[in-house]
């Protein structure tokens, strides 16, 4: 049975509980992070833990655990669940109190974490590409904070799937914001790589940042941070999306428009390979030989 971390305890899944009065449950007053694990090592984990700390700070949620302590929870969950490939999810809520819109300043946060085994590399989507639908962005204005308020994204993905699409990109005020759970990239016809600059309108993607660094250091590709319209996206030479659990995934159709020749393009293929190599080389190691008794001691 899967082992889940809840507020300092490692519990069997059927006994793991959070309080009914948890503000994450009642108000969505919580943040989360997801780190990928490939071949038994954590990918871009420093970026994810830094973003977790930023999200907590932006919402004024206390952080009683150090980054090293949170990292140890990740490692121990991987060991206890013997997971080598998949994701580790962390959620921190403001805490537990009688339901009220306002809250005390000294609330003690609740932290939950669990593993999700998953094949992350060599997927059909990565090999063949996916289609994405386009919708008006339904979310609140502070999308740069990674909160658990995901109903808009969940409904958007569900509707896109029902229409036969693999995912969905959202737009607002005439320009693309981002995907429902990913960052949107396009390659223009004159070979410029575009993605929107970070702001309150989008989540600062960790995989996005890793790809941006690779473009700057290992390619001669021209890169620009600017908003682009749905029309620009539909007429692009290539398109792809990035996220912690999908890495670099080609987009071969946007709405009713086929991108390029309907196959993943050369820029996307190069970035897929570069990212996978860099991720493996820089991945965070886990001491798989460390015993549970050592951790508990």
Backbone as JSON, one array per atom type, in Angstrom:
{
  "sequence": "XXXXXXXXXXXXXXXXXXXXXXXXXXXXXXXXXXXXXXXXXXXXXXXXXXXXXXXXXXXXXXXXXXXXXXXXXXXXXXXXXXXXXXXXXXXXXXXXXXXXXXXXXXXXXXXXXXXXXXXXXXXXXXXXXXXXXXXXXXXXXXXXXXXXXXXXXXXXXXXXXXXXXXXXXXXXXXXXXXXXXXXXXXXXXXXXXXXXXXXXXXXXXXXXXXXXXXXXXXXXXXXXXXXXXXXXXXXXXXXXXXXXXXXXXXXXXXXXXXXXXXXXXXXXXXXXXXXXXXXXXXXXXXXXXXXXXXXXX",
  "N": [[0.84, -1.19, 0.0], [0.44, 2.26, -0.75], [2.51, 4.73, 0.78], [1.93, 7.68, 2.54], [2.77, 11.03, 3.35], [1.87, 12.93, 6.14], [1.9, 15.76, 7.91], [4.35, 15.19, 9.4], [4.2, 12.47, 9.82], [4.47, 9.2, 8.41], [2.19, 7.47, 6.68], [0.0, 4.69, 6.0], [-1.92, 4.65, 2.99], [-4.71, 4.27, 3.35], [-5.14, 5.19, 5.88], [-4.33, 7.78, 6.01], [-5.14, 11.13, 6.63], [-6.65, 14.4, 6.35], [-7.77, 17.26, 8.22], [-11.28, 18.11, 8.36], [-11.74, 20.81, 8.72], [-9.6, 22.0, 7.51], [-8.09, 24.65, 5.78], [-7.28, 24.48, 3.18], [-8.98, 22.54, 2.13], [-11.5, 23.75, 2.57], [-11.36, 26.36, 1.45], [-9.57, 26.34, -0.66], [-7.19, 27.33, 0.14], [-4.25, 26.99, -0.14], [-1.05, 25.81, -1.28], [0.85, 24.1, -3.86], [3.33, 21.77, -5.11], [4.94, 19.91, -7.7], [7.31, 17.52, -8.31], [9.27, 15.88, -10.69], [10.44, 12.49, -11.03], [13.0, 10.68, -12.42], [14.48, 7.75, -13.46], [15.11, 7.2, -10.79], [15.97, 9.63, -9.71], [15.59, 13.06, -8.75], [14.17, 15.61, -10.7], [15.07, 18.88, -11.58], [14.69, 19.8, -8.98], [15.55, 21.76, -7.12], [14.59, 24.09, -8.3], [11.84, 23.7, -8.1], [11.43, 23.58, -5.3], [12.25, 26.13, -4.59], [10.28, 27.63, -5.87], [8.06, 26.74, -4.45], [8.57, 27.88, -1.93], [8.38, 30.56, -2.64], [5.66, 30.76, -3.4], [4.37, 30.24, -0.93], [5.26, 32.46, 0.51], [4.09, 34.57, -0.94], [1.4, 34.22, -0.35], [1.43, 34.54, 2.33], [1.65, 32.35, 4.03], [2.91, 30.46, 6.67], [6.15, 28.86, 6.87], [7.09, 26.26, 8.4], [8.89, 24.25, 7.96], [12.18, 23.54, 6.88], [13.95, 23.94, 3.74], [15.65, 21.77, 3.44], [14.44, 19.88, 5.11], [11.99, 19.43, 3.81], [12.96, 18.39, 1.45], [14.03, 16.0, 2.42], [11.68, 14.66, 3.11], [10.65, 14.18, 0.56], [12.63, 12.42, -0.45], [12.4, 10.31, 1.38], [9.79, 9.42, 0.96], [10.04, 8.47, -1.66], [11.79, 6.34, -1.18], [10.29, 4.73, 0.65], [8.11, 4.03, -0.9], [9.32, 2.87, -2.97], [9.71, 4.1, -5.52], [10.86, 4.84, -8.67], [10.37, 6.16, -11.03], [8.23, 8.78, -11.79], [6.1, 11.09, -10.06], [6.41, 13.4, -7.3], [4.23, 14.78, -5.12], [3.53, 17.72, -3.31], [1.65, 19.37, -0.87], [0.74, 22.27, 0.85], [-1.23, 23.71, 3.22], [-2.85, 26.61, 4.7], [-3.64, 25.92, 7.23], [-5.58, 24.58, 10.01], [-8.75, 25.55, 11.17], [-11.8, 26.83, 12.65], [-14.39, 27.29, 10.25], [-14.04, 30.24, 8.52], [-13.93, 33.27, 6.7], [-11.85, 35.02, 7.23], [-8.62, 34.77, 8.89], [-6.4, 33.66, 11.51], [-3.18, 35.03, 12.29], [-1.24, 33.37, 13.23], [-1.53, 30.72, 12.44], [-0.97, 27.2, 12.13], [0.51, 25.49, 9.54], [-0.69, 22.78, 7.43], [0.83, 19.95, 6.03], [1.01, 17.8, 3.3], [2.16, 15.01, 1.44], [2.82, 12.94, -1.39], [3.59, 10.09, -3.49], [3.4, 9.42, -7.03], [3.54, 6.97, -9.2], [4.68, 6.91, -12.57], [5.11, 6.77, -16.09], [7.42, 8.8, -17.57], [9.13, 9.41, -19.64], [9.62, 8.98, -23.15], [6.98, 8.79, -23.91], [3.88, 8.4, -25.73], [2.78, 10.88, -26.39], [5.06, 12.54, -26.29], [6.57, 11.44, -28.31], [4.94, 11.54, -30.63], [3.5, 13.88, -30.55], [0.88, 16.23, -29.59], [-2.54, 17.47, -29.73], [-3.91, 20.71, -29.07], [-6.56, 22.49, -27.6], [-8.19, 25.74, -27.73], [-9.15, 28.17, -25.37], [-10.97, 30.79, -23.67], [-9.33, 32.31, -20.97], [-10.17, 31.23, -17.75], [-9.38, 31.89, -15.14], [-8.35, 33.15, -11.82], [-6.58, 36.28, -11.08], [-3.98, 36.04, -10.0], [-2.03, 34.08, -11.12], [0.58, 33.4, -10.93], [1.12, 32.31, -8.51], [1.32, 29.15, -7.13], [-1.31, 27.8, -6.45], [-3.82, 25.56, -5.07], [-6.16, 25.99, -6.36], [-7.66, 24.86, -8.81], [-9.89, 24.42, -10.34], [-10.84, 25.77, -12.64], [-8.86, 25.09, -14.55], [-9.13, 22.3, -14.49], [-11.78, 21.89, -15.45], [-11.46, 23.0, -17.98], [-9.56, 21.27, -19.17], [-11.07, 18.91, -19.11], [-13.22, 19.54, -20.83], [-11.81, 20.01, -23.22], [-10.72, 17.48, -23.67], [-13.08, 16.05, -24.1], [-13.72, 17.06, -26.55], [-11.9, 15.91, -28.14], [-9.23, 16.67, -27.95], [-5.8, 16.72, -26.81], [-4.93, 18.44, -24.84], [-5.12, 21.81, -23.51], [-4.75, 25.24, -24.34], [-4.87, 28.49, -22.92], [-6.32, 31.76, -23.4], [-6.3, 35.35, -23.17], [-7.42, 38.67, -23.35], [-6.74, 38.75, -26.05], [-4.32, 37.39, -26.35], [-2.23, 34.46, -25.89], [-2.13, 32.95, -22.7], [-1.2, 30.62, -21.08], [-0.8, 27.0, -20.9], [-3.25, 24.71, -19.47], [-1.93, 23.26, -17.56], [0.72, 23.74, -18.09], [3.5, 25.33, -19.82], [3.34, 27.38, -22.69], [4.95, 27.26, -25.83], [6.07, 28.57, -28.96], [7.54, 28.23, -32.24], [8.43, 30.53, -34.53], [7.84, 31.27, -38.06], [10.16, 32.4, -39.0], [12.03, 31.23, -37.41], [12.23, 31.92, -34.65], [12.13, 31.42, -31.21], [9.43, 31.59, -29.07], [7.97, 32.5, -25.97], [5.72, 33.45, -23.39], [6.52, 36.19, -21.24], [7.28, 35.97, -17.72], [4.81, 36.83, -15.3], [2.1, 38.14, -13.27], [0.13, 36.91, -14.66], [0.78, 34.37, -15.45], [2.08, 31.12, -14.49], [5.34, 30.82, -13.2], [7.12, 28.67, -14.82], [9.05, 25.82, -13.9], [10.26, 23.87, -15.55], [10.12, 25.33, -17.87], [11.99, 27.39, -17.26], [14.33, 25.86, -17.09], [14.54, 24.96, -19.74], [14.8, 27.42, -21.05], [17.33, 28.22, -20.12], [18.91, 26.27, -21.31], [18.53, 26.86, -24.01], [19.82, 29.34, -24.13], [22.46, 28.64, -23.5], [23.27, 26.43, -25.02], [22.36, 26.41, -27.62], [22.02, 28.04, -30.81], [19.73, 29.34, -31.13], [17.4, 31.93, -31.6], [15.78, 33.6, -29.02], [12.82, 34.86, -27.6], [10.99, 36.57, -25.13], [7.78, 37.17, -25.15], [4.31, 38.04, -25.45], [2.04, 36.16, -27.49], [-0.41, 35.87, -30.08], [-3.44, 33.85, -30.47], [-3.73, 33.47, -33.22], [-1.09, 33.77, -34.19], [0.03, 31.56, -32.94], [-1.34, 29.46, -34.2], [-0.35, 29.67, -36.76], [2.29, 29.03, -36.55], [5.62, 27.65, -37.08], [6.46, 25.55, -35.51], [5.35, 24.09, -32.4], [5.3, 23.65, -28.88], [4.94, 22.31, -25.54], [5.8, 22.68, -22.07], [6.33, 21.03, -18.96], [6.57, 19.83, -15.55], [5.92, 17.12, -15.47], [5.63, 16.33, -18.09], [7.82, 17.1, -19.47], [9.35, 18.13, -22.39], [7.0, 18.51, -24.75], [5.77, 17.91, -27.97], [3.49, 19.96, -29.84], [1.17, 19.41, -32.23], [-1.17, 20.18, -33.39], [-3.28, 22.97, -33.14], [-6.28, 24.03, -31.99], [-8.23, 24.07, -34.83], [-6.15, 23.97, -36.59], [-3.43, 22.53, -38.23], [-0.08, 22.21, -37.21], [2.85, 23.14, -38.82], [4.02, 20.4, -40.64], [2.44, 18.62, -39.4], [3.9, 16.95, -37.82], [6.24, 16.43, -35.1], [8.62, 19.05, -34.91], [12.04, 19.98, -35.94], [13.35, 21.8, -34.13], [11.93, 21.4, -31.77], [12.47, 18.66, -31.37], [15.26, 18.76, -30.97], [15.37, 20.26, -28.58], [13.98, 18.59, -26.87], [15.8, 16.45, -26.63], [18.07, 17.78, -25.6], [17.06, 18.75, -23.16], [16.39, 16.37, -21.79], [18.89, 15.15, -21.53], [20.29, 17.09, -20.0], [18.66, 17.17, -17.73], [18.99, 14.62, -16.66], [21.72, 14.68, -16.1], [21.92, 16.65, -14.13], [20.24, 15.87, -12.14], [18.82, 15.29, -8.88], [20.24, 13.21, -6.52], [19.18, 10.31, -4.69], [19.62, 8.69, -1.61], [19.39, 5.53, -1.76], [20.05, 3.43, -0.19], [19.73, 4.09, 2.41], [18.17, 3.37, 5.43], [14.8, 2.92, 6.72], [14.76, 2.92, 9.5], [17.0, 4.44, 10.11], [16.19, 6.97, 9.26], [13.99, 7.45, 10.95], [15.29, 7.5, 13.36]],
  "CA": [[0.0, 0.0, 0.0], [1.22, 3.5, -0.84], [2.76, 5.48, 2.01], [1.68, 9.11, 2.36], [3.26, 11.86, 4.45], [0.92, 13.91, 6.67], [2.31, 16.48, 9.12], [5.4, 14.55, 10.17], [4.0, 11.02, 9.92], [4.37, 8.42, 7.17], [1.01, 6.66, 6.96], [-0.62, 3.93, 4.92], [-2.88, 5.5, 2.29], [-6.07, 4.16, 3.87], [-5.25, 5.84, 7.19], [-3.89, 9.17, 5.89], [-6.29, 12.03, 6.71], [-6.51, 15.82, 6.68], [-8.98, 17.69, 8.94], [-12.37, 18.73, 7.6], [-11.61, 22.26, 8.84], [-8.4, 22.47, 6.82], [-8.46, 25.75, 4.87], [-7.09, 24.03, 1.8], [-10.2, 21.84, 1.77], [-12.66, 24.63, 2.6], [-11.21, 27.6, 0.67], [-8.49, 26.29, -1.63], [-6.15, 28.19, 0.72], [-3.09, 26.09, -0.07], [-0.2, 25.78, -2.47], [1.38, 22.76, -4.12], [4.41, 21.59, -6.07], [5.12, 18.56, -8.23], [8.65, 17.28, -8.83], [9.38, 14.62, -11.42], [11.54, 11.59, -10.73], [13.38, 9.9, -13.59], [15.58, 6.83, -13.15], [15.44, 7.26, -9.38], [16.57, 10.91, -9.34], [14.64, 14.15, -8.83], [14.46, 16.52, -11.8], [14.86, 20.31, -11.35], [14.05, 19.91, -7.67], [15.85, 23.05, -6.5], [13.68, 25.08, -8.87], [10.5, 23.48, -7.55], [11.41, 23.95, -3.89], [12.32, 27.59, -4.53], [8.96, 28.15, -6.24], [7.18, 26.45, -3.32], [8.81, 28.91, -0.92], [7.84, 31.83, -3.15], [4.2, 30.72, -3.32], [4.01, 30.4, 0.47], [5.52, 33.86, 0.89], [3.12, 35.44, -1.6], [0.11, 34.08, 0.33], [1.6, 34.77, 3.76], [1.55, 31.1, 4.77], [4.17, 30.17, 7.35], [6.9, 27.69, 6.42], [7.81, 25.73, 9.57], [9.87, 23.25, 7.54], [13.26, 24.06, 6.04], [14.03, 23.29, 2.44], [16.29, 20.47, 3.64], [13.45, 18.96, 5.69], [11.04, 19.07, 2.76], [13.7, 17.51, 0.53], [14.12, 14.68, 3.05], [10.37, 14.04, 2.96], [10.59, 13.67, -0.82], [13.52, 11.27, -0.56], [11.89, 9.19, 2.17], [8.62, 8.89, 0.27], [10.53, 7.66, -2.78], [12.32, 5.08, -0.64], [9.24, 3.89, 1.25], [7.23, 3.55, -1.96], [10.18, 2.26, -3.99], [9.35, 4.71, -6.79], [12.01, 5.33, -9.44], [9.87, 7.02, -12.11], [6.92, 9.3, -11.46], [6.11, 12.44, -9.5], [6.17, 13.58, -5.88], [3.32, 15.91, -4.93], [3.55, 18.34, -1.99], [0.62, 20.4, -0.67], [0.8, 22.94, 2.14], [-2.36, 24.62, 3.44], [-2.62, 27.58, 5.77], [-3.84, 25.24, 8.5], [-6.91, 24.15, 10.43], [-9.48, 26.44, 12.09], [-13.23, 26.91, 12.36], [-14.57, 27.93, 8.95], [-14.21, 31.68, 8.51], [-13.18, 33.83, 5.58], [-10.61, 35.57, 7.77], [-7.81, 33.76, 9.57], [-5.4, 34.14, 12.46], [-1.84, 35.17, 11.71], [-0.33, 32.36, 13.79], [-1.99, 29.38, 12.11], [0.06, 26.2, 11.85], [0.17, 24.87, 8.26], [-0.75, 21.34, 7.22], [1.61, 19.52, 4.87], [0.74, 16.46, 2.8], [2.98, 14.68, 0.27], [2.67, 11.54, -1.83], [4.19, 9.69, -4.76], [2.54, 8.91, -8.1], [4.34, 6.31, -10.25], [4.23, 7.31, -13.91], [6.12, 6.78, -17.15], [7.61, 10.2, -17.93], [9.98, 9.57, -20.82], [9.28, 8.08, -24.25], [5.54, 8.64, -24.01], [3.32, 8.6, -27.07], [2.65, 12.32, -26.6], [6.38, 13.1, -26.57], [7.07, 10.92, -29.58], [4.09, 11.85, -31.77], [2.9, 15.19, -30.41], [-0.52, 16.27, -29.17], [-3.34, 18.61, -30.15], [-4.41, 21.52, -27.97], [-7.7, 23.35, -27.84], [-8.03, 27.11, -27.28], [-10.31, 28.68, -24.65], [-10.78, 32.02, -22.9], [-8.78, 31.96, -19.66], [-11.21, 31.42, -16.74], [-8.8, 31.84, -13.81], [-8.13, 34.39, -11.08], [-5.5, 37.07, -11.66], [-2.64, 35.74, -9.48], [-1.67, 32.74, -11.59], [1.99, 33.16, -10.65], [1.17, 31.57, -7.26], [0.89, 27.79, -7.48], [-2.33, 27.4, -5.49], [-4.6, 24.37, -5.43], [-7.41, 26.43, -6.98], [-7.46, 24.35, -10.15], [-11.16, 24.03, -10.96], [-10.89, 26.3, -14.01], [-8.02, 24.25, -15.4], [-9.7, 20.95, -14.57], [-12.92, 21.92, -16.35], [-10.96, 23.27, -19.32], [-8.98, 20.03, -19.68], [-12.15, 17.95, -19.32], [-13.95, 19.93, -22.04], [-10.93, 19.78, -24.36], [-10.65, 16.03, -23.9], [-14.36, 15.63, -24.68], [-13.72, 17.48, -27.96], [-10.89, 15.14, -28.86], [-7.91, 17.28, -27.85], [-4.94, 16.19, -25.77], [-4.76, 19.44, -23.77], [-5.75, 23.09, -23.84], [-4.07, 26.5, -24.06], [-5.83, 29.53, -22.58], [-5.97, 33.09, -23.89], [-6.94, 36.47, -22.48], [-7.11, 39.97, -23.97], [-6.21, 38.58, -27.4], [-3.03, 36.69, -26.39], [-2.13, 33.23, -25.14], [-1.51, 33.03, -21.38], [-0.42, 29.39, -20.9], [-1.63, 25.82, -20.89], [-3.95, 24.46, -18.22], [-0.93, 22.79, -16.59], [1.99, 23.76, -18.81], [3.91, 26.57, -20.48], [3.19, 27.32, -24.15], [6.03, 27.77, -26.68], [5.97, 28.39, -30.41], [8.67, 28.61, -33.08], [7.87, 31.28, -35.65], [8.28, 30.87, -39.39], [11.55, 32.85, -39.17], [12.87, 30.46, -36.48], [12.37, 32.55, -33.34], [11.41, 30.71, -30.16], [8.66, 32.53, -28.28], [7.1, 32.15, -24.86], [5.31, 34.66, -22.7], [7.33, 36.56, -20.07], [6.63, 35.73, -16.44], [4.05, 37.93, -14.7], [0.99, 37.6, -12.48], [-0.81, 36.22, -15.54], [1.21, 32.99, -15.73], [2.93, 30.47, -13.5], [6.74, 30.74, -13.63], [7.4, 27.25, -14.94], [10.41, 25.35, -13.62], [10.78, 23.27, -16.79], [10.31, 26.47, -18.78], [13.25, 28.04, -16.93], [15.42, 24.95, -17.46], [14.65, 25.0, -21.21], [15.33, 28.74, -21.41], [18.78, 28.2, -19.85], [19.54, 25.43, -22.34], [18.52, 27.63, -25.27], [20.84, 30.38, -24.03], [23.83, 28.13, -23.34], [23.64, 25.31, -25.87], [21.84, 26.52, -28.99], [22.12, 29.35, -31.44], [18.36, 29.73, -31.42], [16.96, 33.23, -31.12], [14.71, 33.4, -28.05], [12.17, 36.08, -27.17], [9.88, 36.49, -24.19], [6.7, 38.1, -25.46], [3.02, 37.41, -25.67], [1.67, 35.92, -28.89], [-1.85, 35.7, -30.25], [-3.84, 32.53, -30.96], [-3.47, 33.4, -34.66], [0.34, 33.49, -34.33], [0.26, 30.17, -32.53], [-1.88, 28.56, -35.22], [0.46, 29.77, -37.99], [3.7, 28.79, -36.19], [6.32, 26.54, -37.73], [6.44, 24.48, -34.52], [4.83, 24.46, -31.09], [5.46, 22.61, -27.87], [4.64, 22.71, -24.18], [6.71, 22.13, -21.06], [5.85, 20.91, -17.59], [7.4, 18.92, -14.77], [5.61, 15.71, -15.72], [5.63, 16.01, -19.52], [9.09, 17.57, -20.02], [9.11, 18.91, -23.61], [6.04, 17.72, -25.52], [5.38, 18.61, -29.19], [2.09, 20.26, -30.16], [1.09, 19.29, -33.69], [-2.4, 20.83, -33.84], [-3.88, 23.94, -32.24], [-7.66, 24.19, -32.44], [-8.46, 23.34, -36.08], [-5.01, 24.21, -37.47], [-2.27, 21.65, -38.12], [1.15, 22.98, -37.08], [3.88, 22.61, -39.72], [3.56, 19.27, -41.45], [1.7, 17.7, -38.54], [4.86, 16.1, -37.1], [7.15, 17.22, -34.26], [9.63, 19.7, -35.72], [13.45, 19.8, -35.56], [13.7, 22.56, -32.94], [11.33, 20.68, -30.64], [13.23, 17.42, -31.16], [16.55, 19.11, -30.38], [15.18, 20.68, -27.2], [13.64, 17.38, -26.12], [17.03, 15.7, -26.35], [18.91, 18.59, -24.72], [16.49, 18.81, -21.82], [16.5, 15.07, -21.14], [20.29, 14.95, -21.16], [20.62, 18.0, -18.91], [17.91, 16.76, -16.54], [19.64, 13.44, -16.09], [23.04, 15.04, -15.59], [21.82, 17.53, -12.96], [19.18, 15.37, -11.26], [19.16, 15.14, -7.46], [20.37, 11.8, -6.15], [18.57, 9.83, -3.46], [20.35, 7.6, -0.96], [18.45, 4.42, -1.74], [20.48, 2.44, 0.79], [19.41, 4.57, 3.74], [17.04, 2.57, 5.93], [13.73, 3.63, 7.4], [15.13, 3.08, 10.91], [17.94, 5.57, 10.2], [15.42, 8.2, 9.12], [13.19, 7.66, 12.14], [16.2, 7.81, 14.46]],
  "C": [[0.88, 1.24, 0.0], [1.32, 4.18, 0.52], [2.66, 6.97, 1.71], [2.18, 9.86, 3.59], [2.17, 12.86, 4.84], [1.49, 14.49, 7.96], [3.28, 15.71, 10.0], [5.29, 13.05, 10.27], [3.92, 10.4, 8.53], [3.3, 7.35, 7.4], [0.6, 5.85, 5.74], [-1.75, 4.76, 4.31], [-4.28, 5.43, 2.9], [-6.24, 4.75, 5.26], [-4.84, 7.31, 7.14], [-5.11, 10.09, 5.81], [-5.84, 13.48, 6.87], [-7.81, 16.27, 7.33], [-10.02, 18.3, 8.01], [-12.23, 20.25, 7.62], [-10.3, 22.79, 8.26], [-8.79, 23.52, 5.79], [-8.18, 25.41, 3.4], [-8.33, 23.34, 1.28], [-11.37, 22.81, 1.63], [-12.57, 25.82, 1.64], [-10.22, 27.49, -0.49], [-7.3, 27.12, -1.17], [-4.9, 27.34, 0.95], [-2.3, 26.22, -1.36], [0.32, 24.36, -2.66], [2.56, 22.84, -5.06], [4.46, 20.13, -6.49], [6.53, 18.47, -8.81], [8.68, 15.92, -9.51], [10.57, 13.81, -10.94], [11.77, 10.7, -11.95], [14.59, 9.05, -13.24], [16.05, 6.96, -11.7], [16.07, 8.55, -8.92], [15.56, 12.02, -9.59], [15.08, 15.2, -9.85], [14.11, 17.96, -11.42], [14.3, 20.59, -9.95], [14.34, 21.22, -6.96], [14.91, 24.14, -7.01], [12.29, 24.94, -8.27], [10.41, 23.89, -6.08], [11.51, 25.47, -3.71], [10.97, 28.2, -4.88], [7.94, 27.89, -5.13], [7.33, 27.53, -2.25], [8.24, 30.25, -1.36], [6.32, 31.86, -3.03], [3.72, 30.9, -1.89], [4.16, 31.86, 0.91], [4.47, 34.79, 0.31], [1.76, 35.38, -0.91], [0.22, 34.31, 1.84], [1.38, 33.53, 4.6], [2.91, 30.8, 5.39], [4.83, 28.93, 6.76], [7.7, 27.14, 7.59], [8.84, 24.67, 9.23], [10.93, 23.92, 6.68], [13.22, 23.36, 4.7], [14.65, 21.9, 2.56], [15.31, 19.45, 4.21], [12.43, 18.51, 4.65], [11.7, 18.12, 1.76], [13.8, 16.09, 1.12], [12.79, 13.94, 3.0], [10.24, 13.44, 1.56], [11.41, 12.38, -0.94], [12.92, 10.05, 0.18], [10.63, 8.59, 1.55], [9.03, 8.02, -0.92], [11.04, 6.32, -2.29], [11.2, 4.17, -0.14], [8.3, 3.31, 0.19], [7.99, 2.91, -3.12], [9.82, 2.77, -5.39], [10.59, 5.27, -7.47], [11.6, 6.28, -10.55], [8.46, 7.48, -11.76], [7.03, 10.71, -10.93], [5.9, 12.38, -7.99], [5.41, 14.89, -5.7], [3.43, 16.4, -3.48], [2.45, 19.39, -1.94], [0.74, 20.95, 0.74], [-0.36, 23.92, 2.23], [-2.03, 25.58, 4.58], [-2.82, 26.95, 7.16], [-5.3, 24.95, 8.78], [-7.51, 25.13, 11.42], [-10.95, 26.38, 11.73], [-13.43, 27.73, 11.09], [-14.9, 29.41, 9.12], [-13.4, 32.24, 7.36], [-11.86, 34.43, 6.05], [-9.89, 34.51, 8.59], [-6.81, 34.42, 10.51], [-4.02, 34.15, 11.82], [-0.88, 34.08, 12.16], [-0.78, 30.93, 13.5], [-0.82, 28.46, 11.77], [-0.32, 25.45, 10.57], [0.05, 23.35, 8.34], [0.03, 21.0, 5.96], [1.33, 18.05, 4.56], [1.64, 16.23, 1.59], [2.78, 13.22, -0.09], [3.33, 11.33, -3.18], [3.11, 9.25, -5.74], [3.41, 8.28, -9.18], [3.78, 6.64, -11.63], [5.39, 7.2, -14.87], [6.24, 8.21, -17.67], [8.38, 10.4, -19.22], [9.58, 8.55, -21.88], [7.8, 7.84, -24.39], [5.07, 8.86, -25.45], [3.19, 10.09, -27.39], [3.99, 12.96, -26.96], [6.89, 12.66, -27.93], [6.26, 11.44, -30.78], [3.48, 13.24, -31.73], [1.43, 15.09, -30.02], [-1.23, 17.47, -29.83], [-3.77, 19.39, -28.93], [-5.57, 22.39, -28.44], [-7.36, 24.76, -27.37], [-9.3, 27.56, -26.57], [-9.95, 30.02, -24.01], [-10.34, 31.63, -21.49], [-9.8, 32.26, -18.56], [-10.68, 31.7, -15.32], [-8.69, 33.2, -13.13], [-6.86, 35.05, -11.56], [-4.11, 36.72, -11.17], [-2.23, 34.3, -9.84], [-0.22, 32.4, -11.36], [2.17, 32.4, -9.34], [0.59, 30.18, -7.52], [-0.1, 27.28, -6.42], [-3.05, 26.15, -5.98], [-5.93, 24.73, -6.07], [-7.36, 26.1, -8.47], [-8.76, 23.98, -10.86], [-11.26, 24.53, -12.4], [-10.08, 25.45, -14.97], [-8.61, 22.86, -15.58], [-10.88, 20.9, -15.54], [-12.48, 22.17, -17.8], [-10.36, 22.01, -19.95], [-10.08, 19.0, -19.98], [-12.9, 18.26, -20.61], [-13.11, 19.7, -23.29], [-10.85, 18.29, -24.71], [-11.94, 15.52, -24.55], [-14.46, 16.01, -26.15], [-12.61, 16.81, -28.77], [-9.49, 15.71, -28.83], [-7.13, 16.65, -26.7], [-4.75, 17.14, -24.61], [-5.39, 20.73, -24.24], [-4.81, 24.22, -23.49], [-5.12, 27.57, -23.85], [-5.36, 30.88, -23.11], [-6.82, 34.13, -23.19], [-6.48, 37.76, -23.12], [-6.38, 39.8, -25.29], [-4.88, 37.86, -27.49], [-3.09, 35.42, -25.54], [-1.54, 33.51, -23.75], [-0.6, 31.81, -21.2], [-1.35, 28.2, -21.04], [-2.29, 25.63, -19.53], [-3.02, 23.92, -17.15], [0.45, 22.77, -17.22], [2.27, 25.14, -19.36], [3.86, 26.38, -21.99], [4.39, 27.97, -24.85], [5.63, 27.63, -28.14], [7.3, 28.77, -31.06], [8.08, 29.28, -34.31], [8.43, 30.79, -36.98], [9.71, 31.35, -39.68], [12.46, 32.34, -38.05], [13.21, 31.2, -35.19], [11.53, 31.77, -32.34], [10.74, 31.73, -29.25], [7.97, 31.83, -27.12], [6.82, 33.43, -24.1], [6.22, 34.93, -21.5], [6.56, 36.28, -18.79], [5.97, 37.01, -15.92], [2.99, 37.32, -13.81], [0.03, 36.78, -13.34], [-0.46, 34.76, -15.78], [2.03, 32.44, -14.57], [4.37, 30.45, -14.01], [7.21, 29.29, -13.67], [8.84, 26.88, -14.66], [11.03, 24.7, -14.86], [11.0, 24.34, -17.84], [11.65, 27.14, -18.54], [14.43, 27.17, -17.34], [15.63, 24.96, -18.98], [15.24, 26.33, -21.66], [16.85, 28.79, -21.2], [19.51, 27.37, -20.9], [19.61, 26.17, -23.68], [19.64, 28.66, -25.26], [22.25, 29.82, -24.08], [24.25, 27.11, -24.4], [23.07, 25.36, -27.29], [22.11, 27.91, -29.52], [20.75, 29.91, -31.75], [18.06, 31.11, -30.83], [15.73, 33.02, -30.23], [14.16, 34.74, -27.62], [11.06, 35.76, -26.17], [8.87, 37.57, -24.57], [5.41, 37.33, -25.66], [2.78, 37.21, -27.17], [0.19, 35.58, -28.95], [-2.18, 34.25, -30.62], [-3.57, 32.37, -32.46], [-1.99, 33.12, -34.94], [0.64, 32.05, -33.99], [-0.18, 29.2, -33.63], [-1.06, 28.58, -36.51], [1.94, 29.52, -37.73], [4.29, 27.64, -36.99], [6.33, 25.31, -36.82], [5.79, 25.02, -33.25], [5.11, 23.3, -30.14], [5.08, 23.18, -26.51], [5.64, 22.07, -23.23], [6.0, 22.06, -19.73], [6.72, 19.89, -16.87], [7.16, 17.47, -15.13], [5.56, 15.33, -17.19], [6.9, 16.46, -20.22], [8.85, 18.49, -21.22], [8.23, 18.06, -24.52], [5.6, 18.5, -26.76], [3.87, 18.84, -29.27], [1.98, 20.28, -31.68], [-0.22, 19.82, -34.26], [-2.89, 21.76, -32.76], [-5.25, 24.29, -32.77], [-7.86, 23.4, -33.74], [-7.3, 23.47, -37.06], [-3.87, 23.23, -37.19], [-1.01, 22.52, -38.1], [2.24, 22.33, -37.94], [3.32, 21.52, -40.61], [2.82, 18.22, -40.61], [2.58, 16.72, -37.8], [5.72, 16.98, -36.2], [8.32, 17.77, -35.07], [11.04, 19.56, -35.18], [13.86, 20.58, -34.32], [13.16, 21.85, -31.69], [12.11, 19.41, -30.34], [14.58, 17.71, -30.51], [16.4, 19.48, -28.91], [14.74, 19.52, -26.32], [14.9, 16.65, -25.68], [17.93, 16.46, -25.39], [18.38, 18.6, -23.3], [16.66, 17.47, -21.1], [17.93, 14.81, -20.69], [20.66, 15.82, -19.96], [19.92, 17.6, -17.61], [18.56, 15.57, -15.87], [20.99, 13.79, -15.46], [22.96, 15.84, -14.29], [20.83, 17.03, -11.92], [19.7, 15.13, -9.85], [19.15, 13.67, -7.06], [19.66, 11.52, -4.82], [19.41, 8.68, -2.92], [19.4, 6.42, -0.78], [18.81, 3.38, -0.69], [20.13, 2.85, 2.21], [18.14, 3.88, 4.23], [16.01, 3.45, 6.6], [14.09, 3.88, 8.85], [16.11, 4.23, 11.1], [17.19, 6.89, 10.13], [14.64, 8.49, 10.39], [14.04, 8.0, 13.36], [16.58, 9.28, 14.46]]
}
